[in-house]
Amino acid sequence: MRFALMAVSLSYPLLGQMPQLPRDYPKGQYDESKVPKYTLPDPLTLRHGKKVTDAKTWNGERRPELIQLFETYVYGRAMVGRPKDLTWEVVAEDRHGMGGKAITKTVKLYIVGKKDGPAMELAFILPLAAKPVPVFLIAGNARLNPKPVLDRGYGIIACRIDQIQADAPNGYAAGIRGYFAPPGQTEPGAEEWGAIGAWAWALSRAMDYIETDRAIDAQKVCLHGFSRYGKVALWAGAQDRRFAITFSGDSGCGGAVIVRRGYGETIGDLATGRFSYWFDKRLKDYAGDVDRLPVDWHELIALYAPRPVYVATAEEDYWGDPRGSFLAAENADPVYRLFGEVGLGVDDMPPVDIPVGDFIGYHNRSGEHGQNQYDWGQYLNFADRHLKSKQP
């Protein structure tokens, strides 16, 4: 396998003692001094060796090439695009929701236009406004306090992506992947989409509806996902440039982490463990030798250039490798410079609870794996900065 490498081998000094892990924490490598030296694939070199020196070549050649590499080796290829018979209906609405402070409604999407076929729901909470509002489209259930989001002028849409593809190893046949599979096929074929690919596809179908809703500013849709759904959001937003900003919380390995570090959760854990159905079958070929994988996750973040993207981690989420996420964000910077923008714009990982970045945002929050008020405060600040005329 031939792929371009960045010129400088990356290694980092010991950054303190090995963390004090909670009891019964997942087994893994958590010693920063044992992270191997590694060389990252160069996001600005095409597979045949040509250097990318301008935005036109990036958009026309390198970006499609990277999308194809992630499809082939990581997430799998979606079997369909937008179904021609996709329809929807409003199944519930309250224009005086939350004590008269919001509009709530539920929209049901019928993926192939049949009510007895695959379907998923979008649950809306929108601020009362005379003009279309920006929104956060959340992968899965929206487990957050809506008031701070509504107070800042944003709506919330929870997309029940689990309704068309179950989060289960035996969910292929009954889900959207099985529905579009050839007759008689009961498991994914070579290079077909895993569950993450199917969920990401579903988020784009939600966007198909959003573009028709006059209450929403479809140019200002922020995509959000947490943990496994953080992986989903990053892959969905990388492919679908209709999303204005993507926010990923604690996405870990397979989301926004330099996997060549081998810290915490690894490609081997993902590709051969209990969540292997999330990915393309080919990913397991690299479980024992991740350096042969033609991509790393700085290139997934680079696919957003020049759009804004935000990566959040938690200090005690050792399994998710917060430093690996910072390095993924940092090493996407060269692509943003092609567009005259600053990506992360810093060389050193910031202290805990200090957000950094320009078009690539990053923070490492104190505490454990999760999403809390601090995370959402940073998301809203970042969205305001990029989507509104004034600083928050």
PETATA-V698081 format. One record per backbone hydrogen bond with DSSP energy under -0.5 kcal/mol. CO is the residue of the C=O (numbers start at 1). NH is the residue of the N-H. If there is no record, write none. Layout:
# PETATA-V698081
co | nh
CO | NH
CO | NH
This chain:
# PETATA-V698081
co | nh
1 | 3
4 | 42
7 | 9
9 | 11
10 | 38
19 | 21
22 | 25
28 | 30
29 | 264
30 | 19
30 | 32
31 | 34
32 | 35
38 | 10
40 | 6
41 | 43
42 | 45
44 | 52
46 | 49
50 | 46
51 | 53
54 | 58
55 | 59
56 | 60
57 | 61
57 | 62
58 | 63
61 | 65
62 | 66
63 | 67
64 | 68
65 | 69
66 | 70
67 | 71
68 | 72
69 | 73
70 | 74
70 | 75
70 | 76
71 | 76
74 | 280
75 | 194
77 | 193
81 | 83
83 | 86
87 | 110
89 | 91
89 | 108
92 | 106
94 | 97
94 | 104
96 | 100
97 | 101
97 | 102
98 | 101
101 | 128
102 | 97
102 | 104
103 | 126
104 | 94
105 | 124
106 | 91
106 | 92
107 | 109
107 | 122
108 | 89
108 | 110
109 | 111
109 | 120
110 | 87
110 | 113
114 | 117
118 | 111
118 | 112
120 | 109
121 | 160
122 | 107
122 | 124
123 | 158
124 | 105
125 | 156
126 | 103
133 | 217
134 | 155
135 | 137
135 | 222
136 | 138
136 | 157
137 | 224
138 | 140
138 | 159
141 | 143
142 | 144
144 | 146
145 | 149
146 | 150
147 | 151
148 | 152
149 | 152
149 | 154
150 | 153
155 | 136
156 | 125
157 | 138
157 | 159
158 | 123
158 | 160
159 | 140
159 | 161
160 | 163
161 | 164
161 | 165
164 | 176
166 | 168
168 | 171
171 | 175
172 | 175
172 | 178
175 | 179
176 | 180
178 | 181
182 | 185
189 | 192
191 | 77
194 | 198
195 | 199
196 | 200
197 | 201
198 | 202
199 | 203
200 | 204
201 | 205
202 | 206
203 | 207
204 | 208
205 | 209
206 | 210
207 | 211
209 | 212
209 | 213
210 | 213
212 | 214
213 | 216
215 | 133
216 | 218
217 | 220
220 | 135
220 | 222
221 | 223
221 | 244
221 | 245
222 | 137
223 | 247
224 | 139
225 | 249
226 | 229
227 | 230
227 | 231
228 | 232
229 | 233
230 | 234
231 | 235
232 | 236
233 | 237
234 | 238
235 | 239
236 | 240
239 | 241
240 | 243
244 | 308
245 | 223
246 | 310
247 | 225
248 | 250
248 | 312
249 | 227
252 | 255
252 | 256
257 | 259
257 | 297
258 | 261
259 | 262
266 | 270
267 | 271
268 | 272
269 | 273
273 | 276
275 | 278
276 | 279
277 | 195
278 | 196
278 | 197
280 | 283
281 | 284
282 | 285
283 | 286
284 | 287
289 | 292
290 | 293
296 | 299
297 | 301
298 | 302
299 | 303
300 | 303
301 | 304
302 | 305
304 | 307
308 | 246
309 | 361
310 | 248
311 | 363
312 | 250
313 | 365
314 | 317
316 | 318
317 | 320
318 | 321
319 | 265
321 | 325
322 | 326
323 | 327
324 | 258
324 | 328
325 | 329
326 | 330
327 | 331
329 | 332
330 | 333
332 | 335
332 | 336
333 | 337
334 | 338
335 | 338
335 | 339
336 | 339
336 | 341
337 | 340
341 | 343
342 | 359
343 | 358
343 | 359
343 | 360
351 | 354
353 | 355
356 | 362
359 | 309
359 | 361
361 | 311
362 | 356
363 | 313
363 | 365
364 | 353
365 | 315
367 | 316
372 | 376
373 | 377
374 | 378
375 | 379
376 | 380
377 | 381
378 | 382
379 | 383
380 | 384
381 | 385
382 | 386
383 | 387
384 | 388
